[in-house]
Amino acid sequence: MLLKLYSLCLLVLDCISLVIKTALLLLEAMYHLVISPAEKSVEGEIVLITGTGHGIGRELAKKYALLGATVVCLDIDKAGNAETMAMIADLTGAREKHNRNANHQNGAHHSSRKAYAYECDVSDRESVMKMAAKVKNEVGNVTVMVNNAGIMPCKPFLSHGQQEVERLFRINVMAHIWMFEAFLPSMIENNHGHIVALSSMAGICGLSNLVPYCASKYAVRGLMEAMSEELREGGRGQNIKFTTIFPFIVGTGLVQKPKLRFPNLLGIVSPEEAAQRIITAMRRNQNEVSIPPALLYINNISRIFPSKMVHLVKDFVDSGCEAHV
Ligand SMILES: NC(=O)c1ccc[n+]([C@@H]2O[C@H](COP(=O)([O-])OP(=O)(O)OC[C@H]3O[C@@H](n4cnc5c(N)ncnc54)[C@H](O)[C@@H]3O)[C@@H](O)[C@H]2O)c1
């Protein structure tokens, strides 16, 4: 009897503590709606990005390098990656020159920036493991990993071939798992790190002409959420942060035939702007961010309404991708 009473008291105390803590967290979230959270520094971090030979990945690499991070650029496209390296050298060289002049005047020390390129097919586990060993040897422990590389065949479901779907899943999903395997252990060991993944609005709601792609981007979202939960509950690596990004359409050419009824409202974002939003989300330790930001909230709210009503609004907005072939 006494034991039962004691357990009941503990449960009541737990409930009170839960209510107070959730209320405080709600207040904190509301405060951050008005005042943005501070952005952490990435200076001195080793940032590895996949798919840096073009598009969003290239812009991310340039921006992280300018922020003082050591950047590790991975791509299957050696020539594209070399172009990115040249761009980084130009940008950081110009910045260094400017800093040297300024520092020379006030006697301060300047830090040098570094970028490394590796040719790697991220869908191939063996290539990933070989590259990871090289990076550890030549650069050091990766502390920020951005899983960005992805492909997007766009056509009706029955027009997709078996090999194409399997390749899509190897690049868009399995690559994330190989990268986790390769780089998560050192992050857990040091209890320091950040993992960023490019999902898509196609990982939030189903879109026509993109059935396998949607499935792959839903998988990325699930992977990220489950991994961050496992670390949070497991007690090891609790300082490792996770940021999942859900862009709508970014002007990299990946979406060849965008369908936009209201381009001013739901338009194409430049790769530069997308990269800036991704880095800001990462530096603020945000878990999930869509580009544009309102889309995630609109989706969450729409899910409580009857699906027929949502379809009506979706048909009115009439935006997405036309089949590429
Ligand atoms: N562009 C968009 O509208 C859009 C929208 C939502 C989500 N996304 C996602 O953002 C990410 C980047 O898209 P993007 O538009 O910059 O694409 P992109 O085609 O411009 O660039 C992708 C890069 O990934 C590289 N890559 C492809 N397969 C690879 C492999 N097996 N190994 C290593 N590198 C490989 C390519 O060589 C290329 O350099 C993708 O995951 C994409 O699904 C893009």
The ligand as an SDF file (V2000), in Angstrom:
LIG
                    3D

 44 48  0  0  0  0  0  0  0  0999 V2000
   17.2020   21.4060  -57.2140 N   0  0  0  0  0  0  0  0  0  0  0  0
   16.0340   21.2230  -56.6260 C   0  0  0  0  0  0  0  0  0  0  0  0
   14.9940   21.7740  -57.0500 O   0  0  0  0  0  0  0  0  0  0  0  0
   15.9250   20.3630  -55.4000 C   0  0  0  0  0  0  0  0  0  0  0  0
   14.7080   20.3550  -54.6990 C   0  0  0  0  0  0  0  0  0  0  0  0
   14.5910   19.5290  -53.5810 C   0  0  0  0  0  0  0  0  0  0  0  0
   15.6590   18.7620  -53.1640 C   0  0  0  0  0  0  0  0  0  0  0  0
   16.8300   18.7940  -53.8710 N   0  0  0  0  0  0  0  0  0  0  0  0
   17.9190   17.9170  -53.4230 C   0  0  0  0  0  0  0  0  0  0  0  0
   19.0930   18.6830  -53.2240 O   0  0  0  0  0  0  0  0  0  0  0  0
   20.2370   17.8920  -53.5230 C   0  0  0  0  0  0  0  0  0  0  0  0
   21.1430   18.6400  -54.4850 C   0  0  0  0  0  0  0  0  0  0  0  0
   20.4090   18.9110  -55.6570 O   0  0  0  0  0  0  0  0  0  0  0  0
   20.9700   19.8410  -56.8230 P   0  0  0  0  0  0  0  0  0  0  0  0
   19.7960   20.4810  -57.4460 O   0  0  0  0  0  0  0  0  0  0  0  0
   22.0880   20.6560  -56.3470 O   0  0  0  0  0  0  0  0  0  0  0  0
   21.5050   18.7110  -57.8310 O   0  0  0  0  0  0  0  0  0  0  0  0
   22.5980   18.8380  -58.9960 P   0  0  0  0  0  0  0  0  0  0  0  0
   22.2330   17.8260  -60.0090 O   0  0  0  0  0  0  0  0  0  0  0  0
   22.7590   20.2520  -59.4260 O   0  0  0  0  0  0  0  0  0  0  0  0
   23.9430   18.4010  -58.2540 O   0  0  0  0  0  0  0  0  0  0  0  0
   24.0630   17.1110  -57.7180 C   0  0  0  0  0  0  0  0  0  0  0  0
   25.5310   16.7490  -57.5950 C   0  0  0  0  0  0  0  0  0  0  0  0
   25.5900   15.4300  -57.0360 O   0  0  0  0  0  0  0  0  0  0  0  0
   26.5550   14.6930  -57.7440 C   0  0  0  0  0  0  0  0  0  0  0  0
   26.2900   13.2540  -57.6830 N   0  0  0  0  0  0  0  0  0  0  0  0
   25.2790   12.5750  -58.2850 C   0  0  0  0  0  0  0  0  0  0  0  0
   25.4060   11.2710  -58.0360 N   0  0  0  0  0  0  0  0  0  0  0  0
   26.5090   11.1130  -57.2640 C   0  0  0  0  0  0  0  0  0  0  0  0
   27.1590    9.9870  -56.7060 C   0  0  0  0  0  0  0  0  0  0  0  0
   26.7040    8.7490  -56.8960 N   0  0  0  0  0  0  0  0  0  0  0  0
   28.2590   10.1840  -55.9570 N   0  0  0  0  0  0  0  0  0  0  0  0
   28.7530   11.4340  -55.7640 C   0  0  0  0  0  0  0  0  0  0  0  0
   28.1910   12.5340  -56.2910 N   0  0  0  0  0  0  0  0  0  0  0  0
   27.0740   12.3670  -57.0270 C   0  0  0  0  0  0  0  0  0  0  0  0
   26.4740   15.1950  -59.1810 C   0  0  0  0  0  0  0  0  0  0  0  0
   27.6440   14.9100  -59.9270 O   0  0  0  0  0  0  0  0  0  0  0  0
   26.2540   16.6880  -58.9490 C   0  0  0  0  0  0  0  0  0  0  0  0
   27.4730   17.3730  -58.8840 O   0  0  0  0  0  0  0  0  0  0  0  0
   19.7060   16.5690  -54.0710 C   0  0  0  0  0  0  0  0  0  0  0  0
   19.7040   15.6090  -53.0470 O   0  0  0  0  0  0  0  0  0  0  0  0
   18.2910   16.8880  -54.4780 C   0  0  0  0  0  0  0  0  0  0  0  0
   17.4470   15.7700  -54.4470 O   0  0  0  0  0  0  0  0  0  0  0  0
   16.9880   19.5810  -54.9620 C   0  0  0  0  0  0  0  0  0  0  0  0
  1  2  1  0
  2  3  2  0
  2  4  1  0
  4  5  1  0
  4 44  2  0
  5  6  2  0
  6  7  1  0
  7  8  2  0
  8  9  1  0
  8 44  1  0
  9 10  1  0
  9 42  1  0
 10 11  1  0
 11 12  1  0
 11 40  1  0
 12 13  1  0
 13 14  1  0
 14 15  2  0
 14 16  1  0
 14 17  1  0
 17 18  1  0
 18 19  2  0
 18 20  1  0
 18 21  1  0
 21 22  1  0
 22 23  1  0
 23 24  1  0
 23 38  1  0
 24 25  1  0
 25 26  1  0
 25 36  1  0
 26 27  1  0
 26 35  1  0
 27 28  2  0
 28 29  1  0
 29 30  1  0
 29 35  2  0
 30 31  1  0
 30 32  2  0
 32 33  1  0
 33 34  2  0
 34 35  1  0
 36 37  1  0
 36 38  1  0
 38 39  1  0
 40 41  1  0
 40 42  1  0
 42 43  1  0
M  CHG  2   8   1  16  -1
M  END
$$$$
